[in-house]
Amino acid sequence: MSHKDNPNVETEDLTSIGVKTGLPFLEKLLLAIINAHDVGTKTKRQRLNAAMIALAGEKASKNPLPDDLDQKALEFMGREHHRDKVFHTDHRIKHYRDTASPPPPEIRSDRSLAIAAVEQFYSARFSEEEKHTTMNRLREKFGGTYQRKSGTGKGVNFRRTHEYLAVEHGYEAESMEAQGLEMICDELRNYGVKTVIKS
């Protein structure tokens, strides 16, 4: 029986299981070269798009770049959301027979998690207005509203995806890919091509 035919499987969660994260391999290689040559006024994203158009005839994927701070914040939110759920469930199990048990720890809202993420990753460099804007963007990205506004992410449970990537995803494929990227970059350096891999 396939997942589609199994009524016990939530189809929204399927998109989060077994995914490989980050940029495609060619884009990682091009970005390593771009990172080592900080020239001009264009952003890394613009330079990566230009390189991909020149080599493959199309723009780079819209996947976040390795140093994307939002992505790190969303992973933090996924980890904290998972932690909240574990503590909440653990409390209910421990006190399931108690008639007057204390209330279980709360599972924080997306807004509360976004506020915590802003404090963790952005507070030192942002004004209060920028913090508020960033908090709303993270909240919408975590819940999927941000993506659906642009017509993408239909049927994707973004909250579950961020939780999965934070605490369940093994990153085996990414680890093997990183080793291959390092080997190619070493070879390129032998030919005088500078590279910098950022994570």
Secondary structure, 3 states (H helix, E strand, C coil): CCCCCCCCCCHHHHCCCCCCCCCCHHHHHHHHHHHCCCCCCCCHHHHHHHHHHHHHCCCCCCCCCCCCHHHHHHHHHHHHHHHHHHHHHHHHHHCCCCCCCCCCCCCCCHHHHHHHHHHHHCCCCCCHHHHHHHHHHHHHHHHCHHHHHCCCCCCCCHHHHHHHHHHCCCCHHHHHHHHHHHHHHHHHHHCCCCCCCCC
